Amino acid sequence: MRAFELTGPRTGGVVEVSPPVAVPGEVVVEVDRVGLCGTDVDFFIGDMPYLESGDTTYPLRLGHEWTGLVVEVCAGVDPSWIGRRVIGDTMLGDGTCRRCRAGRQHVCENRQEVGIRGDRPGALAERLAVPASSLHLLPDGLDPVLGALVEPGGNAWRAARAALDPDSAGGRVLVLGPGTIGLLSAMFLRAAGAEVHLMARDEDSTAFARTLGFQRVWREDSLPDEPYDAVIDASFAPHLPALALDLVEPAGRLVYIGLAGRPSMIDTRTLVLKDVTAVGILSGSPGLAPAIAAYASGAVDPRPLVAATVGLDGVRDVLAGIRPAGSGPGPKIHVDPRRR
């Protein structure tokens, strides 16, 4: 089968590899759609911290935002999975440690991450093998575009939930960084009744956010002096975590889901003196089911975020920052591994 493989920083392409074979506990999925994200770009340019720590090495097959059809199951797996449209959790814990036993496999020290960590190949291929225990069934009405947006949606759902005070409805929330995760977080916040503000980096991202119905979109130098009950940092800018802490109201909530390329510093004295609750979000795992439900109900429709869909032959250019011809204004590019 065809697959996209990185062999080093900025090096790699489409190769012919043997199709996966399900081992006990696994299924084989025919991949319909895969989303490319900032993590994939970090691997492409060689900046991903897992490369430095040794948690991941080249060669590497990327692809963790995926959806597809189960076409094969191994012994011990319920055969009714065959023919079902699914997505899968990226985080695969060892199943035995204290964290896994508590249902927090996404922070298991020995976890594999599909297409990211360990030796688990990703979905930039025609077929993918994953544990049946990682699967989530998709309702019939969810098309492949929505399916491949479930993984980032799970992250965004968790960020939005962490930003909202469980003891009060709505509130004013500022989202820093209107990329895929920032915009998805804004959509979930809006669906929950929050007054959503966005801080964009340029006129193009400002204009696109407004096409999605967000009218309170600002630039850093024009941010209104208003009280924000919560701030979500979904950016890659090293200075914005500190700005988020400065902007949030006392007794408010901070959510950090963006990762900068170098350390981001905050003054914990300010955190304490403002009595702020700060939360870090690593994974979409606990939010996958709620994201599927929100998409299925129509409460959140993220399809406008997808600017274009390419085949495996177009992946390298996208990772290198070259947008496909005719792309829309959205931040997300999808891959159809069957497209030639």
C-alpha positions in Angstrom: 0.0 0.0 0.0 1.0 3.7 -0.3 2.0 5.7 2.8 3.7 9.0 3.5 6.9 8.5 5.5 9.3 11.0 7.1 12.9 9.8 7.1 14.4 13.0 8.6 13.8 16.7 9.0 12.3 18.0 5.7 13.0 14.6 4.1 10.5 12.0 3.1 7.7 11.2 0.7 5.3 8.6 -0.5 6.5 5.0 -0.3 5.2 1.5 -0.9 4.9 -0.5 2.3 3.3 -3.8 3.4 -0.3 -3.4 4.5 -0.9 -3.8 8.3 -2.0 -7.0 9.7 -4.2 -7.0 12.9 -2.6 -8.6 15.9 -4.7 -9.8 18.9 -6.9 -7.0 20.1 -6.5 -4.9 17.0 -8.5 -4.0 13.9 -7.4 -2.8 10.5 -9.0 0.4 9.2 -9.3 1.6 5.6 -8.5 5.3 6.1 -10.9 7.8 4.6 -9.5 11.1 5.8 -6.6 12.5 7.9 -6.1 15.9 9.2 -2.6 17.6 9.3 -1.7 19.7 12.3 1.0 21.7 13.9 2.5 18.6 15.6 3.0 17.1 12.1 4.8 20.2 11.0 7.1 20.1 14.0 8.1 16.6 13.1 8.7 17.7 9.5 11.0 20.5 10.4 12.6 18.5 13.2 11.5 20.7 16.2 9.2 18.2 17.9 10.5 17.7 21.5 9.9 13.9 21.3 12.8 13.7 18.8 15.1 15.3 21.3 13.9 13.1 24.2 14.1 9.9 22.1 10.4 9.1 22.5 10.2 9.1 18.7 12.8 8.6 16.0 12.8 8.7 12.2 11.6 7.1 10.0 8.1 8.1 11.1 4.6 7.8 9.6 2.5 10.7 10.7 -1.3 11.0 11.0 -3.3 11.1 14.3 -6.5 12.9 13.2 -8.2 10.2 11.2 -11.4 8.5 10.4 -12.1 5.3 8.4 -13.9 2.0 7.9 -13.0 -1.1 9.8 -12.2 -3.9 7.3 -10.5 -6.5 9.4 -10.5 -7.7 13.0 -8.2 -10.1 14.7 -9.2 -13.0 16.9 -10.7 -11.9 20.2 -12.2 -8.7 18.7 -15.9 -8.4 18.2 -16.5 -9.1 14.5 -19.4 -6.6 14.5 -16.8 -3.8 14.1 -16.3 -4.8 10.5 -18.0 -2.3 8.2 -18.3 0.4 11.0 -17.1 3.9 10.5 -14.9 4.9 13.4 -12.3 7.3 14.8 -9.6 6.3 17.2 -8.0 7.7 20.3 -4.4 8.9 19.6 -3.2 8.0 23.2 -2.6 4.3 23.8 -1.7 3.6 27.4 0.0 0.4 28.6 -3.3 -0.5 30.4 -1.5 -1.6 33.6 -0.1 1.5 35.3 -1.8 3.6 38.0 -2.8 6.3 35.5 -4.4 3.8 33.1 -6.3 2.1 35.8 -7.7 5.5 36.8 -8.9 6.1 33.3 -6.1 8.6 32.5 -4.3 6.6 29.8 -3.6 9.8 27.9 -0.8 10.6 30.4 0.5 7.1 30.8 4.3 7.3 31.0 4.6 4.3 28.7 2.0 5.4 26.2 2.2 5.2 22.5 0.7 8.0 20.4 -0.6 7.1 17.0 1.7 8.7 14.4 3.5 10.7 17.1 5.2 8.7 20.0 6.7 5.3 20.1 6.6 3.0 17.2 2.9 3.1 16.4 2.5 4.1 12.7 0.1 6.9 11.9 -2.8 7.2 9.4 -1.0 8.8 6.4 -1.5 5.5 4.6 -4.2 3.6 2.8 -4.7 1.3 5.9 -4.0 1.6 9.6 -3.9 -1.0 12.5 -5.1 0.2 15.9 -6.4 -1.4 19.1 -10.1 -2.1 19.1 -10.2 -0.6 22.6 -9.2 2.8 21.1 -12.2 3.0 18.7 -15.2 5.3 18.8 -18.1 4.6 16.6 -19.3 7.4 14.4 -23.1 8.0 13.8 -24.3 7.4 10.3 -24.7 11.2 9.6 -21.1 12.1 10.3 -19.2 12.4 7.0 -15.4 11.9 6.8 -14.7 15.6 7.1 -16.3 15.7 10.5 -14.8 12.4 11.5 -11.3 13.7 10.9 -12.1 16.7 13.0 -13.1 14.7 16.1 -9.5 14.4 17.5 -8.9 18.2 17.5 -12.5 18.7 18.6 -11.8 16.5 21.6 -9.0 18.8 22.6 -11.0 21.9 22.0 -14.0 20.6 23.9 -11.8 20.0 26.9 -10.3 23.5 26.7 -13.8 25.0 26.5 -15.1 23.0 29.4 -12.1 23.9 31.5 -12.6 27.6 30.7 -16.2 27.6 31.9 -17.1 28.0 35.6 -19.2 24.9 36.5 -21.1 27.0 39.0 -22.3 29.7 36.5 -23.5 29.8 32.9 -21.9 31.7 30.1 -19.3 34.3 31.0 -16.9 36.2 28.8 -14.1 34.1 27.4 -11.1 35.3 25.4 -9.4 32.8 23.0 -5.8 33.7 22.0 -4.9 32.2 18.6 -7.7 31.5 16.0 -6.1 28.4 14.5 -8.0 25.1 14.3 -7.9 24.5 18.1 -8.7 28.1 19.0 -11.6 28.3 16.6 -13.0 24.9 17.7 -12.7 26.0 21.3 -14.6 29.2 20.4 -17.3 27.1 18.7 -17.8 24.9 21.8 -17.8 28.0 24.0 -20.5 29.6 21.9 -22.6 26.4 22.0 -22.4 26.5 25.8 -23.7 30.1 25.9 -20.4 32.0 26.5 -19.7 35.5 25.1 -16.7 34.6 23.0 -13.8 37.0 22.1 -10.9 36.1 19.9 -7.5 37.6 19.5 -6.1 37.1 16.0 -2.6 37.7 14.6 -3.5 39.3 11.2 -6.3 40.6 9.0 -6.8 37.3 7.2 -7.4 35.3 10.4 -9.6 38.1 11.7 -11.8 38.1 8.6 -12.1 34.3 8.6 -13.2 34.2 12.2 -15.9 36.7 11.4 -17.2 34.5 8.6 -17.9 31.9 11.3 -20.1 34.3 13.2 -17.5 35.6 15.7 -17.8 39.4 15.6 -15.7 40.2 18.7 -12.3 39.5 17.0 -9.4 41.7 18.0 -5.7 42.3 17.3 -3.3 42.4 20.2 -2.8 46.1 19.9 -6.6 46.8 19.8 -7.8 44.4 22.5 -10.6 46.2 24.4 -10.1 46.8 28.1 -12.9 44.4 29.3 -13.0 41.9 32.1 -12.5 38.3 30.9 -13.8 35.5 33.1 -11.5 33.0 31.3 -8.7 33.1 28.8 -7.7 30.2 26.6 -4.2 30.3 25.1 -4.3 28.2 21.9 -1.3 30.0 20.3 2.3 29.1 19.6 3.6 32.6 20.8 5.9 32.4 23.8 4.7 35.7 25.3 1.0 35.0 25.2 0.8 32.7 28.3 1.9 35.6 30.5 -0.5 38.0 28.7 -3.3 35.5 29.3 -2.6 35.7 33.0 -2.5 39.5 32.9 -5.9 39.6 31.1 -7.9 37.1 33.1 -10.1 38.4 35.9 -9.2 37.7 39.5 -10.8 34.3 40.5 -11.0 33.5 36.7 -9.8 30.5 34.8 -6.8 30.1 32.5 -6.5 27.2 30.0 -3.2 26.5 28.3 -3.4 24.3 25.2 -0.9 25.9 22.8 2.7 25.0 22.9 5.5 27.5 21.9 8.8 26.5 20.4 10.6 27.7 23.5 9.7 28.0 27.1 6.8 30.3 28.0 7.1 32.0 31.4 4.4 33.2 33.8 4.8 34.8 37.2 3.2 32.4 39.7 2.9 35.2 42.2 0.3 36.8 39.9 -1.4 33.5 39.6 -1.7 33.2 43.4 -2.6 36.9 44.1 -5.3 36.8 41.5 -6.6 33.5 42.8 -6.7 32.1 39.3 -7.4 28.5 38.3 -5.0 27.4 35.6 -5.4 24.2 33.6 -3.2 22.5 31.0 -4.7 20.4 28.2 -2.5 17.7 26.6 -4.9 15.4 24.8 -8.4 15.1 23.3 -8.9 11.6 24.8 -11.6 12.5 27.4 -13.3 14.8 24.9 -13.7 12.5 21.9 -17.2 11.3 22.8 -18.6 14.8 23.6 -17.1 16.1 20.4 -18.8 13.4 18.3 -22.1 14.2 20.1 -21.8 17.9 19.4 -21.1 17.3 15.7 -23.9 14.8 15.4 -26.4 17.2 17.0 -25.3 20.1 14.9 -24.5 22.2 18.0 -21.0 22.6 16.5 -20.2 22.4 12.8 -16.4 22.8 12.1 -16.4 21.8 8.4 -15.7 25.4 7.3 -12.3 25.1 9.0 -11.1 22.7 6.3 -9.5 24.7 3.5 -8.6 21.8 1.1 -8.1 18.1 0.8 -5.1 16.6 -0.9 -3.7 13.1 -1.6 -0.6 11.6 -0.1 1.5 13.1 -2.9 0.5 16.6 -1.6 1.5 16.1 2.0 5.1 17.2 1.8 4.2 20.6 0.3 1.5 21.2 3.0 4.0 20.3 5.8 6.5 22.7 4.2 3.9 25.5 4.4 2.7 25.5 0.8 -1.0 25.7 0.6 -2.8 23.8 -2.2 -4.0 25.7 -5.2 -7.6 26.8 -4.7 -7.5 26.4 -0.9 -10.2 28.1 1.1 -9.4 30.4 4.0 -9.7 27.8 6.8 -6.6 26.7 8.8 -7.0 22.9 8.3 -5.8 20.7 5.4 -7.1 17.2 5.1 -5.6 14.2 3.3 -7.5 11.5 1.4 -5.0 8.6 1.1 -6.9 7.1 -1.8 -6.7 10.2 -3.9 -4.1 10.1 -6.7 
